[in-house]
Amino acid sequence: MIGKINWAKSIVYLLLFVGALLSLFPFYWMFVMATNSKEAINQVPPAALPGDQLAVNFAHVLEQIRFFPALANSFIVSILVTIGVLFLCSLAGYAFAKIKFPGRTVLFGAILVTMMIPTQLGLVPSYFIITKLGWLNDLKALVVPGLVNAFGIFWMRQYIAEAVPEEIIEAAKIDGCSHFRIYWNIVVPAILPAFATLGIVTFMQTWNDFLWPVTVLRDPSFQTIQVAIRSLNDVYVRDYGMILSGTFWATVPLIVVFVVFNKFFISGLTQGAVK
């Protein structure tokens, strides 16, 4: 019996190891291409080990696009959107989870239905609204529409319903606390893992978004990093070392954010019991 258990564990660990390698291989290949010259990439077979051209390729990136301003724009948009989503979605989640008001179930169901609608279907009406507001070529066109989303409300509502007991809410009401004070002093400390999970997901989605920024931002001064990197493909002869070098450095902030908040991210995904 012990041998069977160890054999089963070995198979599981082997599958996990293979899955991890397959997941990491695209990042490794991106780094290999970012550190090799165009000749080494185009040879047959292509270079399989990192080279010494990372700085050279990145210098070519800086010659072609406004890399650091675009990186700053992405940071500004991603941070503002993440803060807005955490605050507004947690407020809405608290209302749906702990406040009984007429039409709560119907309204929450309507919010869930919007999660099934493809983002592309809202592109034209959203662009029309942004045009009427005069927000074209303005970072407000990226920040304001992203401050609230259906997934954030759903995630916070489910987490608050499980993590915050009704008895604590009732005791706070007896003590004279307003709903906002209950939210700020009781709910927020109890849902920090949920904040971390939703924050990482929102930051990554906003950072990687391409369709909406390329639609409303035409001025290079306001382009985000994804739109700026896309312009590297517009040259007649494509230098994949240069393109992948820009992509590599644009991915580094996401890796740093995930590594820093990884513990809270996993805790938020796995924690479901009431403290």
PEQUI-V36673 format. One record per helix or strand. SS is the DSSP state (H for helix, E for strand). FROM is the first residue (numbers start at 1). LEN is the number of residues. Records with the same first field share a line. If there is no record, write none. Layout:
SS = FROM-LEN, FROM-LEN
This chain:
H = 2-33, 38-5, 54-11, 67-32, 104-11, 119-15, 140-7, 150-14, 166-9, 179-12, 192-17, 211-6, 220-3, 225-10, 240-31
